[in-house]
Amino acid sequence: MALDRIDIAILSALQEDGRMPNAALAERVGLSQSACSRRLDNLERAGFIKGYHAKISNAALGHGMTVIVHVSLSGQFEKTLSDFEAAIKRCPNVLSCHLMSGEYDYILRIAARDLEDYERIHKDWLSGMPHVIKIVSAFALREVVDRTDIGIRPEVG
């Protein structure tokens, strides 16, 4: 599905305010409410919209520390990767996990209350993950950018 200027306007508006009522969204992009609703349904079905979420502050919840963790596994066999991925999904402090190319197999972003909490997460969760042979942790000093929106442009062709 190629995006036209109205689809792009809908996605851009929802990135700014995911709770925008359909009537306001329709007015903003210049459509009737029913046409806007159909477009929104099509964007959801096509996978452009994966869901609607509130952006919660980890710091406000007491998790003021962000840790970037590089993980190396014993190999990149399908079973090794799937075992690790199934286990890491169960760790509640993991905010994101990415399979990587390069020196490390995975990069994790973890929320912790403080250094002692991260030590607990490391000991109770990360060290026990299947096939892990190396863990390298880096502590974020300050968050500079944390975007949930991307610049949406029409496809060039």
ChimeraX commands (.cxc) that place a marker at each C-alpha (Angstrom):
marker #1 position 0.00,0.00,0.00 radius 0.5
marker #1 position 1.46,3.33,-1.07 radius 0.5
marker #1 position 0.79,6.29,1.19 radius 0.5
marker #1 position -0.78,9.41,-0.27 radius 0.5
marker #1 position -0.69,12.88,1.28 radius 0.5
marker #1 position -3.86,12.27,3.33 radius 0.5
marker #1 position -2.53,8.99,4.76 radius 0.5
marker #1 position 0.68,10.80,5.68 radius 0.5
marker #1 position -1.31,13.62,7.31 radius 0.5
marker #1 position -3.30,11.05,9.34 radius 0.5
marker #1 position -0.14,9.25,10.51 radius 0.5
marker #1 position 1.58,12.54,11.35 radius 0.5
marker #1 position -1.40,13.76,13.37 radius 0.5
marker #1 position -1.64,10.48,15.29 radius 0.5
marker #1 position 2.09,10.58,16.09 radius 0.5
marker #1 position 1.50,13.94,17.74 radius 0.5
marker #1 position -1.66,12.83,19.55 radius 0.5
marker #1 position -2.67,9.18,19.43 radius 0.5
marker #1 position -5.82,9.96,21.42 radius 0.5
marker #1 position -7.14,12.43,18.85 radius 0.5
marker #1 position -10.85,11.76,18.32 radius 0.5
marker #1 position -11.89,10.76,14.81 radius 0.5
marker #1 position -13.88,14.00,14.38 radius 0.5
marker #1 position -10.82,16.14,15.13 radius 0.5
marker #1 position -8.59,13.94,12.97 radius 0.5
marker #1 position -11.03,14.15,10.06 radius 0.5
marker #1 position -11.19,17.92,10.34 radius 0.5
marker #1 position -7.42,18.21,10.54 radius 0.5
marker #1 position -6.82,16.17,7.36 radius 0.5
marker #1 position -9.82,17.53,5.44 radius 0.5
marker #1 position -12.03,14.44,5.27 radius 0.5
marker #1 position -15.49,13.49,6.44 radius 0.5
marker #1 position -15.54,11.44,9.64 radius 0.5
marker #1 position -16.62,8.28,7.80 radius 0.5
marker #1 position -13.89,8.65,5.13 radius 0.5
marker #1 position -11.30,9.31,7.83 radius 0.5
marker #1 position -12.43,6.24,9.77 radius 0.5
marker #1 position -12.13,4.07,6.62 radius 0.5
marker #1 position -8.64,5.42,5.95 radius 0.5
marker #1 position -7.64,4.74,9.55 radius 0.5
marker #1 position -8.96,1.17,9.32 radius 0.5
marker #1 position -6.98,0.64,6.11 radius 0.5
marker #1 position -3.78,1.99,7.71 radius 0.5
marker #1 position -4.26,-0.34,10.68 radius 0.5
marker #1 position -4.95,-3.39,8.49 radius 0.5
marker #1 position -1.94,-2.60,6.28 radius 0.5
marker #1 position 0.28,-2.53,9.37 radius 0.5
marker #1 position 1.23,1.15,9.29 radius 0.5
marker #1 position -0.37,1.58,12.71 radius 0.5
marker #1 position 0.75,-1.13,15.14 radius 0.5
marker #1 position -1.23,0.11,18.14 radius 0.5
marker #1 position -2.03,3.02,20.40 radius 0.5
marker #1 position -0.07,3.51,23.59 radius 0.5
marker #1 position 0.49,5.98,26.37 radius 0.5
marker #1 position 4.12,7.02,26.73 radius 0.5
marker #1 position 4.84,6.40,30.39 radius 0.5
marker #1 position 7.75,8.04,32.18 radius 0.5
marker #1 position 10.08,5.38,33.59 radius 0.5
marker #1 position 11.63,7.98,35.91 radius 0.5
marker #1 position 8.21,8.94,37.32 radius 0.5
marker #1 position 7.64,5.25,38.09 radius 0.5
marker #1 position 10.92,5.11,39.98 radius 0.5
marker #1 position 13.05,3.63,37.20 radius 0.5
marker #1 position 15.46,6.54,36.75 radius 0.5
marker #1 position 18.34,4.53,35.30 radius 0.5
marker #1 position 18.62,3.41,31.69 radius 0.5
marker #1 position 21.14,0.70,30.91 radius 0.5
marker #1 position 22.28,-0.26,27.41 radius 0.5
marker #1 position 23.37,-3.89,27.43 radius 0.5
marker #1 position 25.32,-5.68,24.69 radius 0.5
marker #1 position 24.90,-9.45,24.70 radius 0.5
marker #1 position 26.95,-12.10,22.92 radius 0.5
marker #1 position 25.62,-15.63,22.51 radius 0.5
marker #1 position 27.45,-18.89,21.98 radius 0.5
marker #1 position 26.31,-18.95,18.34 radius 0.5
marker #1 position 23.68,-17.70,15.96 radius 0.5
marker #1 position 21.87,-20.93,15.29 radius 0.5
marker #1 position 18.09,-20.61,15.01 radius 0.5
marker #1 position 17.51,-22.49,18.26 radius 0.5
marker #1 position 20.08,-20.40,20.12 radius 0.5
marker #1 position 18.43,-17.17,18.96 radius 0.5
marker #1 position 14.88,-18.36,19.62 radius 0.5
marker #1 position 15.78,-19.66,23.11 radius 0.5
marker #1 position 17.34,-16.32,24.03 radius 0.5
marker #1 position 14.50,-14.28,22.55 radius 0.5
marker #1 position 11.84,-16.30,24.37 radius 0.5
marker #1 position 13.69,-15.82,27.66 radius 0.5
marker #1 position 14.39,-12.09,27.23 radius 0.5
marker #1 position 10.72,-11.40,26.52 radius 0.5
marker #1 position 9.93,-12.55,30.07 radius 0.5
marker #1 position 12.24,-9.99,31.71 radius 0.5
marker #1 position 9.96,-7.11,32.74 radius 0.5
marker #1 position 12.73,-4.48,32.84 radius 0.5
marker #1 position 13.72,-4.94,29.19 radius 0.5
marker #1 position 12.28,-2.02,27.24 radius 0.5
marker #1 position 13.67,-3.07,23.88 radius 0.5
marker #1 position 15.77,-5.87,22.43 radius 0.5
marker #1 position 17.33,-5.87,18.98 radius 0.5
marker #1 position 19.13,-8.64,17.10 radius 0.5
marker #1 position 22.24,-6.96,15.72 radius 0.5
marker #1 position 24.91,-7.35,13.12 radius 0.5
marker #1 position 28.44,-6.64,14.21 radius 0.5
marker #1 position 30.34,-7.44,17.38 radius 0.5
marker #1 position 27.38,-8.24,19.65 radius 0.5
marker #1 position 24.35,-10.40,18.95 radius 0.5
marker #1 position 21.78,-8.29,20.82 radius 0.5
marker #1 position 21.43,-4.81,22.25 radius 0.5
marker #1 position 18.99,-4.31,25.11 radius 0.5
marker #1 position 17.60,-1.16,26.69 radius 0.5
marker #1 position 16.77,-1.78,30.33 radius 0.5
marker #1 position 15.02,0.37,32.95 radius 0.5
marker #1 position 16.27,0.06,36.53 radius 0.5
marker #1 position 15.55,1.97,39.72 radius 0.5
marker #1 position 19.24,2.37,40.56 radius 0.5
marker #1 position 22.56,0.53,40.44 radius 0.5
marker #1 position 21.47,-2.04,43.04 radius 0.5
marker #1 position 18.31,-2.76,41.05 radius 0.5
marker #1 position 20.37,-3.26,37.89 radius 0.5
marker #1 position 22.65,-5.63,39.80 radius 0.5
marker #1 position 19.53,-7.65,40.69 radius 0.5
marker #1 position 18.34,-7.65,37.07 radius 0.5
marker #1 position 21.80,-8.72,35.89 radius 0.5
marker #1 position 22.07,-11.50,38.46 radius 0.5
marker #1 position 18.48,-12.78,38.40 radius 0.5
marker #1 position 17.70,-12.35,34.71 radius 0.5
marker #1 position 20.52,-11.57,32.31 radius 0.5
marker #1 position 23.17,-13.95,33.66 radius 0.5
marker #1 position 20.71,-16.82,33.51 radius 0.5
marker #1 position 19.63,-16.28,29.91 radius 0.5
marker #1 position 20.26,-19.28,27.67 radius 0.5
marker #1 position 23.41,-19.31,25.52 radius 0.5
marker #1 position 24.78,-15.99,26.88 radius 0.5
marker #1 position 28.58,-15.89,26.95 radius 0.5
marker #1 position 29.21,-12.15,27.38 radius 0.5
marker #1 position 27.32,-9.18,28.81 radius 0.5
marker #1 position 28.61,-5.61,28.54 radius 0.5
marker #1 position 26.62,-2.90,30.33 radius 0.5
marker #1 position 26.73,0.86,29.78 radius 0.5
marker #1 position 24.83,3.34,31.93 radius 0.5
marker #1 position 23.09,6.25,30.25 radius 0.5
marker #1 position 24.08,9.56,31.80 radius 0.5
marker #1 position 21.32,11.60,30.16 radius 0.5
marker #1 position 18.59,11.04,27.61 radius 0.5
marker #1 position 19.04,13.37,24.67 radius 0.5
marker #1 position 16.45,12.04,22.20 radius 0.5
marker #1 position 13.60,9.58,22.74 radius 0.5
marker #1 position 11.32,9.84,19.73 radius 0.5
marker #1 position 8.16,7.93,19.20 radius 0.5
marker #1 position 7.51,9.67,15.90 radius 0.5
marker #1 position 9.47,9.54,12.69 radius 0.5
marker #1 position 9.43,11.91,9.76 radius 0.5
marker #1 position 6.86,10.44,7.42 radius 0.5
marker #1 position 7.41,11.12,3.74 radius 0.5
marker #1 position 5.59,9.81,0.70 radius 0.5
marker #1 position 7.33,7.04,-1.18 radius 0.5
marker #1 position 9.56,8.32,-3.94 radius 0.5
marker #1 position 9.31,6.31,-7.07 radius 0.5
marker link #1:1,2 radius 0.2
marker link #1:2,3 radius 0.2
marker link #1:3,4 radius 0.2
marker link #1:4,5 radius 0.2
marker link #1:5,6 radius 0.2
marker link #1:6,7 radius 0.2
marker link #1:7,8 radius 0.2
marker link #1:8,9 radius 0.2
marker link #1:9,10 radius 0.2
marker link #1:10,11 radius 0.2
marker link #1:11,12 radius 0.2
marker link #1:12,13 radius 0.2
marker link #1:13,14 radius 0.2
marker link #1:14,15 radius 0.2
marker link #1:15,16 radius 0.2
marker link #1:16,17 radius 0.2
marker link #1:17,18 radius 0.2
marker link #1:18,19 radius 0.2
marker link #1:19,20 radius 0.2
marker link #1:20,21 radius 0.2
marker link #1:21,22 radius 0.2
marker link #1:22,23 radius 0.2
marker link #1:23,24 radius 0.2
marker link #1:24,25 radius 0.2
marker link #1:25,26 radius 0.2
marker link #1:26,27 radius 0.2
marker link #1:27,28 radius 0.2
marker link #1:28,29 radius 0.2
marker link #1:29,30 radius 0.2
marker link #1:30,31 radius 0.2
marker link #1:31,32 radius 0.2
marker link #1:32,33 radius 0.2
marker link #1:33,34 radius 0.2
marker link #1:34,35 radius 0.2
marker link #1:35,36 radius 0.2
marker link #1:36,37 radius 0.2
marker link #1:37,38 radius 0.2
marker link #1:38,39 radius 0.2
marker link #1:39,40 radius 0.2
marker link #1:40,41 radius 0.2
marker link #1:41,42 radius 0.2
marker link #1:42,43 radius 0.2
marker link #1:43,44 radius 0.2
marker link #1:44,45 radius 0.2
marker link #1:45,46 radius 0.2
marker link #1:46,47 radius 0.2
marker link #1:47,48 radius 0.2
marker link #1:48,49 radius 0.2
marker link #1:49,50 radius 0.2
marker link #1:50,51 radius 0.2
marker link #1:51,52 radius 0.2
marker link #1:52,53 radius 0.2
marker link #1:53,54 radius 0.2
marker link #1:54,55 radius 0.2
marker link #1:55,56 radius 0.2
marker link #1:56,57 radius 0.2
marker link #1:57,58 radius 0.2
marker link #1:58,59 radius 0.2
marker link #1:59,60 radius 0.2
marker link #1:60,61 radius 0.2
marker link #1:61,62 radius 0.2
marker link #1:62,63 radius 0.2
marker link #1:63,64 radius 0.2
marker link #1:64,65 radius 0.2
marker link #1:65,66 radius 0.2
marker link #1:66,67 radius 0.2
marker link #1:67,68 radius 0.2
marker link #1:68,69 radius 0.2
marker link #1:69,70 radius 0.2
marker link #1:70,71 radius 0.2
marker link #1:71,72 radius 0.2
marker link #1:72,73 radius 0.2
marker link #1:73,74 radius 0.2
marker link #1:74,75 radius 0.2
marker link #1:75,76 radius 0.2
marker link #1:76,77 radius 0.2
marker link #1:77,78 radius 0.2
marker link #1:78,79 radius 0.2
marker link #1:79,80 radius 0.2
marker link #1:80,81 radius 0.2
marker link #1:81,82 radius 0.2
marker link #1:82,83 radius 0.2
marker link #1:83,84 radius 0.2
marker link #1:84,85 radius 0.2
marker link #1:85,86 radius 0.2
marker link #1:86,87 radius 0.2
marker link #1:87,88 radius 0.2
marker link #1:88,89 radius 0.2
marker link #1:89,90 radius 0.2
marker link #1:90,91 radius 0.2
marker link #1:91,92 radius 0.2
marker link #1:92,93 radius 0.2
marker link #1:93,94 radius 0.2
marker link #1:94,95 radius 0.2
marker link #1:95,96 radius 0.2
marker link #1:96,97 radius 0.2
marker link #1:97,98 radius 0.2
marker link #1:98,99 radius 0.2
marker link #1:99,100 radius 0.2
marker link #1:100,101 radius 0.2
marker link #1:101,102 radius 0.2
marker link #1:102,103 radius 0.2
marker link #1:103,104 radius 0.2
marker link #1:104,105 radius 0.2
marker link #1:105,106 radius 0.2
marker link #1:106,107 radius 0.2
marker link #1:107,108 radius 0.2
marker link #1:108,109 radius 0.2
marker link #1:109,110 radius 0.2
marker link #1:110,111 radius 0.2
marker link #1:111,112 radius 0.2
marker link #1:112,113 radius 0.2
marker link #1:113,114 radius 0.2
marker link #1:114,115 radius 0.2
marker link #1:115,116 radius 0.2
marker link #1:116,117 radius 0.2
marker link #1:117,118 radius 0.2
marker link #1:118,119 radius 0.2
marker link #1:119,120 radius 0.2
marker link #1:120,121 radius 0.2
marker link #1:121,122 radius 0.2
marker link #1:122,123 radius 0.2
marker link #1:123,124 radius 0.2
marker link #1:124,125 radius 0.2
marker link #1:125,126 radius 0.2
marker link #1:126,127 radius 0.2
marker link #1:127,128 radius 0.2
marker link #1:128,129 radius 0.2
marker link #1:129,130 radius 0.2
marker link #1:130,131 radius 0.2
marker link #1:131,132 radius 0.2
marker link #1:132,133 radius 0.2
marker link #1:133,134 radius 0.2
marker link #1:134,135 radius 0.2
marker link #1:135,136 radius 0.2
marker link #1:136,137 radius 0.2
marker link #1:137,138 radius 0.2
marker link #1:138,139 radius 0.2
marker link #1:139,140 radius 0.2
marker link #1:140,141 radius 0.2
marker link #1:141,142 radius 0.2
marker link #1:142,143 radius 0.2
marker link #1:143,144 radius 0.2
marker link #1:144,145 radius 0.2
marker link #1:145,146 radius 0.2
marker link #1:146,147 radius 0.2
marker link #1:147,148 radius 0.2
marker link #1:148,149 radius 0.2
marker link #1:149,150 radius 0.2
marker link #1:150,151 radius 0.2
marker link #1:151,152 radius 0.2
marker link #1:152,153 radius 0.2
marker link #1:153,154 radius 0.2
marker link #1:154,155 radius 0.2
marker link #1:155,156 radius 0.2
marker link #1:156,157 radius 0.2
view
